[in-house]
Amino acid sequence: MPNIGVPGLIIILIIALIVFGPKKLPQLGKAVGQTLKEFKNSTKDIVDDVAEEFKLDDKDTDDKKKI
């Protein structure tokens, strides 16, 4: 993944301000933030489900070893 750095980030923000305008920029930022939050929650749910499946598999394997 490329390292943008501070100067590159400033240039991107200036271009976004010119393209979207000062009134739309806060709305765009809010939408991006909500999207990232939903993505993070979805990936957390998926990771939790997979971890739970592995725990169940380990428990079943341990139960079979005891028999």
MIDOSE-1310 file (N, C-alpha, C; in nm, 2 decimals, decimal comma, always signed):
residues 67
mpni	+0,08/-0,12/+0,00/+0,00/+0,00/+0,00/+0,09/+0,12/+0,00; +0,06/+0,22/-0,09/+0,15/+0,33/-0,10/+0,13/+0,42/+0,03; +0,24/+0,48/+0,06/+0,25/+0,58/+0,17/+0,22/+0,72/+0,12; +0,11/+0,78/+0,15/+0,07/+0,90/+0,10/+0,15/+1,02/+0,17
gvpg	+0,15/+1,02/+0,30/+0,22/+1,13/+0,37/+0,13/+1,25/+0,38; +0,18/+1,34/+0,46/+0,10/+1,47/+0,49/+0,09/+1,55/+0,36; +0,19/+1,58/+0,28/+0,17/+1,67/+0,17/+0,07/+1,61/+0,07; +0,07/+1,48/+0,05/-0,02/+1,41/-0,04/-0,16/+1,42/+0,01
liii	-0,18/+1,40/+0,14/-0,31/+1,41/+0,20/-0,37/+1,55/+0,19; -0,28/+1,65/+0,21/-0,33/+1,79/+0,19/-0,37/+1,82/+0,05; -0,30/+1,77/-0,05/-0,34/+1,79/-0,19/-0,47/+1,72/-0,22; -0,49/+1,60/-0,16/-0,62/+1,53/-0,18/-0,73/+1,61/-0,12
liia	-0,72/+1,66/+0,00/-0,82/+1,74/+0,06/-0,85/+1,87/-0,01; -0,75/+1,93/-0,07/-0,78/+2,05/-0,15/-0,86/+2,02/-0,27; -0,82/+1,91/-0,34/-0,89/+1,87/-0,46/-1,04/+1,83/-0,43; -1,06/+1,76/-0,31/-1,19/+1,73/-0,27/-1,27/+1,85/-0,24
livf	-1,21/+1,95/-0,18/-1,28/+2,08/-0,15/-1,32/+2,15/-0,27; -1,23/+2,15/-0,37/-1,26/+2,22/-0,50/-1,38/+2,14/-0,58; -1,37/+2,01/-0,58/-1,46/+1,93/-0,65/-1,60/+1,93/-0,59; -1,61/+1,91/-0,46/-1,74/+1,89/-0,39/-1,79/+2,02/-0,33
gpkk	-1,70/+2,11/-0,30/-1,75/+2,24/-0,24/-1,76/+2,23/-0,09; -1,75/+2,35/-0,03/-1,75/+2,35/+0,12/-1,88/+2,30/+0,18; -1,99/+2,31/+0,11/-2,12/+2,27/+0,17/-2,14/+2,12/+0,17; -2,09/+2,05/+0,07/-2,10/+1,91/+0,05/-1,99/+1,83/+0,12
lpql	-1,88/+1,89/+0,15/-1,77/+1,82/+0,21/-1,80/+1,76/+0,35; -1,87/+1,83/+0,44/-1,90/+1,76/+0,57/-2,00/+1,65/+0,55; -2,10/+1,66/+0,46/-2,19/+1,55/+0,43/-2,11/+1,43/+0,38; -2,02/+1,45/+0,29/-1,94/+1,34/+0,23/-1,85/+1,28/+0,34
gkav	-1,79/+1,36/+0,43/-1,71/+1,30/+0,54/-1,80/+1,22/+0,63; -1,92/+1,26/+0,66/-2,01/+1,19/+0,75/-2,05/+1,05/+0,68; -2,08/+1,06/+0,56/-2,11/+0,93/+0,48/-2,00/+0,84/+0,48; -1,88/+0,89/+0,46/-1,76/+0,80/+0,46/-1,74/+0,74/+0,60
gqtl	-1,75/+0,82/+0,70/-1,74/+0,77/+0,84/-1,84/+0,66/+0,87; -1,97/+0,68/+0,83/-2,07/+0,58/+0,86/-2,04/+0,45/+0,79; -1,99/+0,47/+0,66/-1,96/+0,35/+0,58/-1,85/+0,27/+0,65; -1,75/+0,34/+0,69/-1,63/+0,27/+0,75/-1,68/+0,20/+0,88
kefk	-1,76/+0,27/+0,96/-1,81/+0,21/+1,09/-1,89/+0,08/+1,06; -1,98/+0,09/+0,96/-2,06/-0,03/+0,92/-1,97/-0,14/+0,87; -1,87/-0,11/+0,80/-1,77/-0,21/+0,75/-1,70/-0,28/+0,86; -1,66/-0,19/+0,96/-1,58/-0,24/+1,07/-1,67/-0,34/+1,16
nstk	-1,80/-0,30/+1,18/-1,89/-0,38/+1,25/-1,92/-0,51/+1,18; -1,93/-0,51/+1,05/-1,96/-0,63/+0,97/-1,84/-0,73/+0,98; -1,72/-0,67/+0,96/-1,60/-0,76/+0,97/-1,58/-0,82/+1,11; -1,61/-0,74/+1,21/-1,60/-0,79/+1,35/-1,70/-0,90/+1,37
divd	-1,82/-0,89/+1,32/-1,92/-1,00/+1,33/-1,88/-1,12/+1,26; -1,82/-1,11/+1,14/-1,77/-1,22/+1,07/-1,66/-1,29/+1,14; -1,56/-1,22/+1,19/-1,45/-1,27/+1,27/-1,50/-1,34/+1,39; -1,60/-1,28/+1,46/-1,66/-1,35/+1,58/-1,72/-1,48/+1,55
dvae	-1,80/-1,48/+1,43/-1,86/-1,61/+1,39/-1,76/-1,72/+1,36; -1,66/-1,68/+1,29/-1,56/-1,78/+1,26/-1,49/-1,83/+1,38; -1,45/-1,74/+1,47/-1,39/-1,78/+1,60/-1,48/-1,87/+1,68; -1,61/-1,84/+1,68/-1,70/-1,93/+1,75/-1,71/-2,07/+1,69
efkl	-1,71/-2,07/+1,56/-1,71/-2,20/+1,49/-1,58/-2,29/+1,53; -1,47/-2,22/+1,53/-1,35/-2,29/+1,57/-1,35/-2,34/+1,71; -1,41/-2,26/+1,80/-1,43/-2,30/+1,94/-1,52/-2,42/+1,95; -1,63/-2,42/+1,87/-1,72/-2,54/+1,87/-1,65/-2,66/+1,82
ddkd	-1,57/-2,64/+1,71/-1,50/-2,76/+1,66/-1,40/-2,81/+1,76; -1,33/-2,73/+1,83/-1,23/-2,77/+1,93/-1,30/-2,84/+2,04; -1,42/-2,79/+2,08/-1,50/-2,86/+2,19/-1,54/-2,99/+2,14; -1,59/-3,01/+2,02/-1,64/-3,14/+1,97/-1,52/-3,24/+1,96
tddk	-1,40/-3,19/+1,92/-1,29/-3,27/+1,91/-1,24/-3,32/+2,05; -1,25/-3,23/+2,15/-1,21/-3,26/+2,29/-1,31/-3,36/+2,35; -1,44/-3,35/+2,32/-1,54/-3,44/+2,37/-1,52/-3,58/+2,31; -1,48/-3,59/+2,18/-1,46/-3,72/+2,12/-1,34/-3,79/+2,18
kki	-1,24/-3,71/+2,22/-1,11/-3,77/+2,28/-1,14/-3,82/+2,41; -1,24/-3,77/+2,49/-1,27/-3,81/+2,62/-1,34/-3,95/+2,62; -1,41/-3,97/+2,51/-1,50/-4,09/+2,50/-1,41/-4,21/+2,47
